[in-house]
Amino acid sequence: MTPRASEPETVTTTASHHLSPAFPGRAPWGTANKLRAWQQGALEKYIQDQPRDFLAVATPGAGKTTFALTLASWLLHHHVVQQITVVAPTEHLKKQWAEAAARIGIRLDPDYSAGPLSKEYHGVAVTYAGVGVRPMLHRNRCEQRKTLVILDEIHHAGDSKSWGEACQEAFDPATRRLALTGTPFRSDTNPIPFVAYEEGNDGIRRSSADYTYGYGNALADGVVRPVIFLSYSGNMRWRTKAGDEIAARLGEPMTRDAIGQAWRTALAPTGEWIPNVLAAADKRLTEVRKGIPDAGGLVIATDQDSAREYAKILKRITGDRPTVVLSDEKAASKKIDRFSADDSRWMVAVRMVSEGVDVPRLAVGVYATTISTPLFFAQAVGRFVRSRRRGETASVFVPTIPMLLEFANEMEVERDHVLDRPKKGGEEENPFAEEDKLLADAEKPEDEETEEQLPFEALESDAVFDRVLYDGAEFGMQAHPGSEEEQDYLGIPGLLEPDQVQLLLQKRQTRQIAHSRQKPAAEADLLEKPAGARPVVTHKQLLELRKSLNTMVGAYVHQSGKPHGVIHTELRRVCGGPPSAEATAGQLQDRIKKVQEWATRMR
């Protein structure tokens, strides 16, 4: 007897962390004979609870599509639903869903636009934009037959008020709704349709998932690759709208505007930073291909002009013409499919490959875009973490920008979508405002350059290997491109277990420090300190250090009777360095320690 939706089939539930990553569970009709532990656990929870709405949060590369199609197969087989609608963010992903479904016997029409659906299909695959245009079409389909709606990367339903309202209107009558995402958090407070929000003790509502499988769990299970981040600093020089020439070093504390301008200078194809980083990334790819012969690399560019210039640079470096994918090209999907199937080295893309696109052989990435939202960064890194066998590693090259290094160090942090934010006015009212603006700028067509960007002129840049970030720790000492010290890290084997990566990085750093101590002082042309002793400080942290120093000096004024200026001058004489307004974080910390030492002696 076929169980009715109101009488769920009895299954034996087993906590997924007790199962192997490829637990051979009771595969539902028409599916592969093996599911990963988390997929089996999520499936069992769904069958047990039989909810109308279910939100599954699983890290990119964990296999959300397989889970969703396995569940869809079960619901079709048990007559809980009669048809399926998959909603995806892009045209390419819509077709990718149809291809994946066909492999297990579910036929989806990715070209559906209107009218009756051919009887040969089990359902349709559409985009959020398509639903936004014709919500009543999809509502009528849901009302006519029992429908399972799979909302892929559900956070996109909150991209605009119209999309969210259209999804709500179109799929409100659906029999079942399955929401999927690898990054449930958003930079705004637009509610996501069909997602439950729970109020915490602080009075703030956050998204609540029915099943969560984070990057940390997936890494422990061997489902995803460990990610090694290689960060590059360097000296930047640019000209502002007012005609002023400014020089700064990536990683040093700066104002927001200065960070953005230094960042754009680094990514300018006319400088030396991006060619040096692309050359380093290609060396890394060569090393990775020794263990993974078909490993590919991806450069994520800010705009189409930059993408084309990066492709020219890569051709000079490698001798091969890379695949260039521009988001508005008709042939974009075919290019991605062709790159996924061959063994060529590099692809350069603008946003198209930032989310959901499945190219499992991607193992080396260059984050050459100024988009700085945590959502986009997580999606971009997600393109490299899909593991095909144990031991594969991913390497992502990033500029030494404080917020990017913070994202890299928090890879395993699970985030929820926050619906409410404290209203304190000013900057605290929307802490993501700058990131949102960068994302909005990046999504504009080429002819919609903002006035603020037009007068900016990048003059010159160079690159310096800065550090390696892995599993929340930082390794390495600064080195020139092409040096033995840089090669120590570029030459890390591409096949390593996560604990082996950590051990090898520690050994490389220890060896570097030993070599550094043996060098004559005259040969030490770079900062001879390991990454852990060179913290990247944001401009906010620098302001706090200056405040702390001024507070300590103020207290010492009352204790010693000396004027402020005299104490600051003495601190500069003893500790070295420029005035406080120009001092680095390390110099300010040294002065704080010194004035504390003086105050202690007087007690």
Helices and strands as residue ranges (DSSP letters): G 16-18, H 37-49, E 53-58, H 64-77, E 83-88, H 91-102, E 108-109, E 123-127, H 128-133, H 135-144, E 147-151, G 154-158, H 161-171, E 176-181, E 196-199, E 205-208, E 211-213, H 215-220, E 227-233, E 235-239, E 245-249, H 256-267, H 273-291, E 296-301, H 304-318, E 323-325, H 332-341, E 346-349, E 362-368, H 374-381, E 394-399, H 402-409, G 426-429, H 433-442, G 446-448, E 457-461, E 464-470, E 473-475, H 484-490, H 498-518, G 521-523, G 531-533, H 539-560, H 564-575, G 580-582, H 585-602
